[in-house]
Amino acid sequence: MTRTFRSEQERLLHNINLMSFVIVEMTLYLDTHPTDSEAIDYLQHYVRMKNKAMQEYASKYGPLTIDTADATSGKEWQWALTPMPWEGGCN
């Protein structure tokens, strides 16, 4: 099934959510299989992908989390001024 997105922003947010799900599931798996090096590599791959996607999202649409907020971008604290996706920021 192919999903249609209304915007690039919505597509990027969807992908971030998918990567977050994989990261949580892999973390749970590694809680019971801590020596599975293949799983560790898989987790690290998705963490890198999510970090990259989060930076891309922040640069285009504003930060989703405080750790991707740019405190050096001007005289206003954009974190407080940018609408979050659940506030209609993805429309």
C-alpha positions as CSV (number, residue, x, y, z in Angstrom):
1,M,0.0,0.0,0.0
2,T,1.4,3.4,-1.0
3,R,0.7,6.3,1.3
4,T,0.2,9.8,-0.2
5,F,1.5,12.8,1.8
6,R,0.1,16.3,1.6
7,S,3.5,17.8,1.9
8,E,7.2,17.1,2.2
9,Q,7.0,18.1,5.8
10,E,4.4,15.5,6.5
11,R,6.4,12.8,4.7
12,L,9.6,13.7,6.7
13,L,7.7,13.6,10.0
14,H,6.2,10.2,9.0
15,N,9.6,8.8,8.3
16,I,11.0,10.2,11.6
17,N,8.1,8.5,13.4
18,L,8.9,5.2,11.7
19,M,12.6,5.4,12.6
20,S,11.6,6.2,16.2
21,F,9.5,3.1,16.3
22,V,12.3,0.9,15.0
23,I,14.7,2.4,17.6
24,V,12.3,1.7,20.5
25,E,11.7,-1.8,19.3
26,M,15.4,-2.5,18.8
27,T,16.2,-1.1,22.3
28,L,13.6,-3.5,23.8
29,Y,15.1,-6.4,21.9
30,L,18.6,-5.5,23.0
31,D,17.4,-5.5,26.6
32,T,17.0,-9.2,26.3
33,H,19.8,-9.9,23.7
34,P,22.6,-7.5,24.7
35,T,25.3,-9.3,22.9
36,D,23.6,-9.4,19.5
37,S,26.1,-7.4,17.4
38,E,24.0,-7.5,14.3
39,A,21.1,-5.9,16.2
40,I,23.4,-3.3,17.7
41,D,24.6,-2.3,14.2
42,Y,21.0,-2.2,13.0
43,L,20.0,0.1,15.9
44,Q,23.0,2.4,15.3
45,H,22.1,2.6,11.6
46,Y,18.6,3.8,12.5
47,V,19.8,6.2,15.2
48,R,22.1,7.8,12.6
49,M,19.2,8.0,10.0
50,K,16.8,9.5,12.6
51,N,19.4,12.1,13.7
52,K,20.0,13.1,10.1
53,A,16.2,13.3,9.4
54,M,15.7,15.3,12.6
55,Q,18.4,17.8,11.6
56,E,16.8,18.1,8.1
57,Y,13.4,18.6,9.6
58,A,14.7,21.3,12.0
59,S,16.5,23.2,9.2
60,K,13.4,23.2,7.0
61,Y,10.5,23.5,9.4
62,G,11.8,24.1,12.9
63,P,12.9,21.8,15.6
64,L,10.8,18.9,16.9
65,T,12.9,18.5,20.0
66,I,14.9,20.9,22.0
67,D,18.2,19.2,21.1
68,T,17.7,20.2,17.4
69,A,16.8,23.8,18.3
70,D,19.4,26.3,17.0
71,A,20.1,28.9,19.7
72,T,22.4,30.9,17.5
73,S,20.0,31.6,14.7
74,G,18.9,35.1,15.7
75,K,17.5,37.3,18.4
76,E,14.3,35.3,18.8
77,W,13.9,31.9,20.4
78,Q,12.4,30.1,17.4
79,W,11.6,27.0,19.5
80,A,8.7,28.9,21.2
81,L,7.5,30.6,18.0
82,T,7.3,27.7,15.6
83,P,4.0,25.7,15.7
84,M,4.5,22.1,16.5
85,P,3.0,19.5,14.1
86,W,0.2,18.8,16.5
87,E,-0.6,22.5,16.5
88,G,-1.1,22.5,12.8
89,G,2.6,23.1,11.9
90,C,2.4,20.3,9.3
91,N,-0.3,21.9,7.2
